[in-house]
Amino acid sequence: MKLVNDIFKKRPTDSKKGDFGKLLVIGGSKVFSGAPALSALAAMNTGCDIVTVAAPKRAANIIASFSPCLITVPFDGDFFSPEHVGSLLHISEKFDAVIIGPGLEREPIVLRAACEFISKVKVPCVIDADAIHAFSRCVGKVDVDRFVITPHRHEFFVLSGVDLSTKKDWKKEVEAAAKKTGAVVLLKAHEDIISDGKNTVVNKSGNPYMTKGGTGDVLTGICGALLARGVKPFDAAVAGAYISGAAGDAAAKMHGESLLATDVIEEICGVINVNLL
């Protein structure tokens, strides 16, 4: 894919840490730690220089044990709450992009916090999973031209009110949702549909073995890494969908039914470095 080749060119010899993105991942709860960890690891494998995960303490401690390459910022409590928003906004100012949503949970107090953060964050942002439920409450109230939203079919219903199972022209519905929200919408499906309301692309990489839990978090991490790198939201979503699917195709050839989200992460290297190695 030409767009991917254009993004991943040979780095200048005088490159320094941070030149290729600093990403903050906000997610996790007392129950979920895997989702934000998968997003973070996928982002690092997509070339992001620094990835930090902000999570409730129990999740942060678990995530820190997954890899010495990850930085974690633990927050008191079992969930994020509105009292954490000020700190999260302050931290986000040090990053080039933010992911919010993986493993966040849908407790009312969490959704209030996520909605407040989304309405005030100033850097490009990927909104996924439970944060989509929060964002649906903010539509029309937020400057979202820096946002990429990554719903599956049910989350698309939450976002738009449209049940895709009753519709034939999914492209039209995704375009309408992008126009309504003002954000780039990346619908995760057997063929991903990406639209900013004006431009629409269908991504055909990927396979049925990617129904495994966690593969959506991998896509989120890839998109976050691209935003942090300075790629425009629409291009980040298009390239992210392709990279995720192509890595999944490579993983499926090796693992088939046994494919795991971590297998997809390991195959990102072969997709983005095809012209560099």
N, C-alpha and C positions, 0 to 999 in steps of 0.2 A: 504494500500500500504506500503510495507516494507520500501521503501526509505523514505517515510514521517515519519514513526515511528523511523527510525534511526536518522533523523534530529532533531525531537522534543522529546528529552529525558528529564528526570527530571533535572532541573537546580541545580548546586551546591549551597549550602546554602550561600556561601560567594560571590555570583555573585554581580556585580556592574553595574551601568548604563553604557551602551556602549558595554558591553561584547557580546551582541547578535545583534550588528549591528547598524551602523549609516549610514543613507541613504539620499542622496540629490536627489530631484526631480526637474528637470528643464523643465518648460513648461508654458503654459498660454499665453494670449495676452489680448488686450483690449476687445476682444469679448468672449474668452473662459477662464473660471476659473474652471468649474466643472471637467474637465478631470484630471488635475494634482491633484486636491483635492481628487478624487476617488482613484487614484494611491497611494497617501500618506496615506489615511485612510486604504486602503487595506493592505499596508505594515505594519502599526502599528498593525492591527488585526492579522497579520502573525508573530507577535512576535518581530518585529524590535524595538529596544529600543528608537532610536531618528530618527525622520523624519523631514527634513527641505525642504521647497519648495521655490525655487528661481523663481520669476515670475515678469513680468512687474507690476508696482505699483498698477494699478487698480485691476488686478487679485489677486495679493498678499494680498491686503486688504480684498477682498471678501473671499479668502481661509482662512485667519486668523479667520474669523468669524464663520467658519464651526465647529471648534473644538478647545478648549483650549490646546489640546495635540499637535497641529501642530505648528511648528515654520516657519515663512516666512521671506524671504529676498527680499524686493522690489527693482526693478530696474527702473530707469527713462525710459520713453517712452512707446509707445503702443505695441511695439514688441521688442524682442531681436535683437541685431545688432552686427556686428563685434567689435564694441567698448566695448562691454560687455564681450567678450571672456576671456580677461586676468583676470578679476575679477572672472568669473565663474570657470576658471581653478584653481585659487588660493583657492577659497572656496572648490572646490572638493577635494583638498589635505587633508582636515580634515575629509573626509568621507571614509567609507569602500566600497561603491558602489554608482553608479549614475544611475538615470533614465533620459532619455532625449526624449522629443517628445510630450507627451500629451498636446493637446491644443496649440501647438507651432505656428501653421499656416505655410503657404507655400509662403509667400512673399519672393521674391528673396533675400532680405537683411537678412531675418531670416535663409534661407537655407545656405547662405554663412557663417553665424555665427555658425550654427549647424555643418556644415562640418569642419570648423576650430577647433571647440571644440572637435569633435569626433576624429580628426586626432592627437590631442595632449593630451587627457585625459589619466591618468595613472592608474586609478582604474577600476575594473569591471563595466560594463555598460550594461543596457538594453536600446535598441533603438527601439522606437515604433512610430506609427502614422506618423506625418509629418517629424520626424527626419529620417525615412526610406528613404524619398525622398532626404534628404541631404546625407545620407550614400551612396546611390546609385552612387553619384558623387565621392565617396572616395574609392570605391572598388579597391583593389590592391595597395593602397597608405597608408594603415593604419594597424598597428599591432592590430588585432582584436580577438586574441585568448581568450580575457577576455570578449567578447561581446555576448549577447543574443539578437537576432533580432526577433520581434514578428509581422510578417505581416499577414493581412487577404489576400484574393485572389488578390484583385487589387494591394495592396502594394507588394505582391509577384511578380506580373508582373513588377512593378517599380524596384524592387530589382534585378530580374533575367532576365527580358525580355520574360518570359514564361507565356503564357495564359493558365491557368490550365483547362479552360473550353474545350480546344481542346486536353487534355491529359487524358489518362486512368490511368497511373501509377504515382500517385502523390508522392508516397514515393521516387521514382527514381528522380523526379524533385527537391524535397526538399533536397535530398542527394547531388545532383549536385550543387544546390545553396549554400549549406554549404561548399562544396569543393571550389567553386569559390570565395566565400567571405572570407573563413577562420574562420567564426563565427558560433556559434550555431544558427540554424534557427528553430523557433517554428511557424509553419503554423497554424493559427487559422481557423478551419473548423468544419464540423459536427463530424469528428474525427480528433483531432489535430495530426500533424506529427512533431516530433522533431528529428533533426539530427545534428551531428557535422561533417558530411562527411564520417565518419567511422561507427558510431553507429546510429541506427535509432529506435525510439520508437513511437508507435501509442497509443494515449490516447483516451479512449472511454467514460470517464466521461463527463457530460455536456448534454444539452438538447436544443430543438428548442426555448424555451422561453428566452434563453440567447442571442437572437438577439437584445435585447434592447440596446440602446446607453449607453455607459459607462462600459459595462461588460468587454470589452477589456482592458480598463484602470485598472480595478480591477486585471486582470491577470498580467498586467505589474507591478503593485504594489507588488503582491505576489512574482513574480520572483525577483524584486529588493530587497525585504526583505531577500530572501534566499541568493542572492549574497552577501549582506551586512553581513550576518551571517557567511560567509566563505564557503558556498556550491559552488562546482565547477559549471561552467556555464552549462554544459550538464545536470547534476543532478538537478540544479536549474530550468531549463526549463521543465524537465520531471515532477518533483515534483510540480512545479508551475501550469502546465497544469492540473494535477490531482486534486490538491487542489481547483483550480478555478471551475473545472467542478463538483466536488463533492459538493462544497458549493452551486453551482447553482442548482444541483439536489435537495438538501434539501430545497432551497428557492422555487423551482418550485412546490414542493409538497404542500407548504403552500399558494403560491400566484398565480400559473398558469399564465394566461395572464397578471396579474397585477404585475408580477415580475419586480423589479427595480434593478439597479446595487447596490444600497445600501442594498438591501435584501441579495444579494450574500455576501457582506462584512460581514454582521451580522452572516452568517452561517459558516464563516471560522473557528471560534472558535470550533465548533463541529467536524470539520475535523482534525485539527492539535492537538487537546487535547484529542483525543479519548482514549489514553492509560495513560493520566496524571490526569484526573479529577475523 
